[in-house]
């Protein structure tokens, strides 16, 4: 009977909690007549007293019935036990219902639809232990593999960079000499980015990526438009932007002559009377899309390839090798071909600086599955490569000597590269691996990255990546990340933006998601055998290289 009463009380409590009058809405008004409120409260109190008397009488009656049924209680003991068990289960269910109801009221806003996978997205075995219980090689094996394979493979990185940089300097200088300063784009000095300049390049052949900023001729200038924080920008367009080409005499935002009427005898020193923009006038802007003031990536590609071709013809007689374009859909993908048959690839990437920051717009997408394909030729991808290089450099200074953070990234990149050659490319790329490392560097203490922690940190990196894959959520390290130190100098629009999910394509493309997850677990499964194999049998092109790493 006690359990029955308890159940009745739970039902009453649940009804009270869900009653709409108990918790009025925020915009509900309070009656102004206090006497009316007091009268209603007194009437309510009288009803409660009457209800209390009725319940006491009911309890007394139930107690009398219980005493009358005591002589026959032993005969129905088995039935009572089953009834008690049923009452207990009913009570537990009622408590669970009450807890769920309270939780529902406290958490009206559920998780983002991007983080929820439908029934068709569920993959068998994904809910198991981290890394599916797979065991990575031990610390000694990892250290042996890194020293004999990865270090030797990248020992000549400094010489490669020095050779490419010297040649690119000469090539850009020839390009500048051929350009007309009044009509052609002005090319600035290059900037080295990505793995070769962050000291974690693994794949052969070594590849240098160089940003080449350029500016328009006078009287034009670029006006970048970021797509980070605007609510009107679709989710798949975040991380992009457009670049408007503006004439100096059109940009009157900071001049008083565009806001007030000048007298007949007054003239603006910045904008002459005859230079003001006339309504409906059309100006032919350089490298813009047709009937648009925005810079066109296809036009930039044609201009840059033509300029590089002319520059190479001017200096080709000085060198004993040939220069060719590596990929026609990439404007600055070049390849040096030596007479011996060897070649050396490198990328010259035309970029535009965003105001005075280290944020750049790049004219084409790198061959990484980190972002989608632009919808328009006027869409420019935002690149944080210079910020990433700066963050790694600053963080490395605070880490212990011989820190293992870059070693973790190199080993993970090595495994991903080998797996891509076995099963083909998937939705994972080196940029995702680097993003995971940057998040871990920001959250971990400096002492956690000692050389002896290589196996622990590598497993943590792979577990972080696995968790991100299962949740289909990996946030961009800089966009919307307010934990990034302010000393990095990020634009305020980037810091205040909503976080950008690099794994959002997996939400929309189920087949790509399945292939990526399968490839990831296949990579983990092959990792021990692959590392052991490469530790014992080193490729011939690595055998003659020194064991020590080059200090960069």
HUURFEN-V326168 format. One line per field, one symbol per residue. ss: DSSP state (~ for helix, > for strand, _ for the rest). phi: phi as a letter, one per 40 degrees, with the letter a starting at -180 (. if undefined). A space follows every 50 residues. Layout:
ss=???
phi=???
This chain:
ss=_~~~~~~~~~~~~~~~~~_______________~~~~~~~~~~~~~~~~~ ~~~~~~~~~~~~~~~~~~~~~~____~~~~~~~~~~~~~~~~~~~~~~~~ ~~~~~~______~~~___~~~________~~~~_____~~~~~~~~~~~~ ~~~___~~~~~~~~~~~~~~~~~~~~~~_______>>>>>>>>_~~~~__ _______>>>>>>>>____>>>>>>>>_______~~~__>>>>>>>>___ _____~~~_____________________________>_____>>_~~~~ ~~~~~~~~~~~~~~~~~~___>>>>_______>>>>>_____>>>>>>>> >>>______>>>_________________>>>>_~~~~~~~~~~~~~~__ ____~~~~~~~~~~~~~~~~~~~______~~~~~~~~~~~~~~__~~~~_ ~~~~~~~~~~~~~~~~~~~~~___>__________~~~___~~~~_____ >__~~~~~_~~~~~~~~~~~~~~~~~~~~~~~~~~~___~~~~_______ __
phi=.cccccccccccccccccccccbcccccccdccccccccccccccccccc cccccccccccccccccccccbcccbcccccccccccccccccccccccc ccccccbcccccdccbbcccccbcgccccdffgcbcdcccccccccccbc cccbccccccccccccccdcccccccccccccbccccbccbcbgccbbgb cbcbccbcbbcbcabcccccacbcbcbbbcccccccbcgbabbccbcccc cbcbbcccbbcccccbbcccbcccbcccdgcbbcccfcccfacccbcccc ccccccccccccccbcccbbabbaccbccbcbcbacbccchcabcabbbc bbccfbcccbcbcacccbccbccccbcccbccbbcccccccccccccccc cgdccccdccccccccccccccbgcbccacccccccccccccccccccbc dccdcccccccccccccccccfabcdcbcgccccdcccgcdcccccccdc ccccdcccbcccccccccccccccccddccccccccbcdccbcccccccc cb
